[in-house]
Amino acid sequence: MTEDALVLVNARNPLRYSVKEEELVCVSEDYPDVRMARPAAEALKALLRDIRSGGAIVPVSGWRSRQEQRKIWRETAGERGEAFARKFVALPGCSEHETGLAIDLAENTEEIDFICPSFPYTGICGEFRKKAPYYGFIERYPKGKEPVTGIGAEPWHFRYVGLPHSVIMTEQKIVLEEYADVQRRQGLG
């Protein structure tokens, strides 16, 4: 799984394999249904311990099966409209959640929106953001990169890409699409 940490999954690059469920582990005992690939889950747990989140940050959504992604797409399009769904929900087969490397996080509040959870740039969430690259995570869909990613800004969506890639992307303020393009041009990808 670690060699797949840089897999690019989006509308132009659908996922070409299925993750084996036995490769997935819970990200928290309190949220047994939220699972990720083992290296990503272990890095997330270590990061949350490091910042002493103490439950102030909760996992909302990790790995999703293609069937679950299809259901989320249909329900979101039906409830909030297709334009909203296209902005915030990847089509089935084109979702990073299907890789086991993506996690949606939320600030622990009374009500949490499953599709667009609140994850501010301040407080404990800001601490998470500062340290995330050093644990292999990037904010996958930052504001201003929508034309590149094809997805609206999602400050709650983090992707495990591993080290040193996460640090490089963060320092250079580039997203995975741009990083993959650089890797291809240099003959590394």
Secondary structure, DSSP 8 states (H G I E B T S, - for coil): -GGGTT---BTTB---S---GGGEEES-TT-TT-EEEHHHHHHHHHHHHHTT-TTSEEEEE----HHHHHHHHHHHHHHH-HHHHHHHS--TTS-GGGGT-EEEEEE--SS--SSS----SSHHHHHHHHHGGGGTEEEEE-TT-HHHHSS--EEEEEEE--TTHHHHHHHHT--HHHHHHHHHHTT--
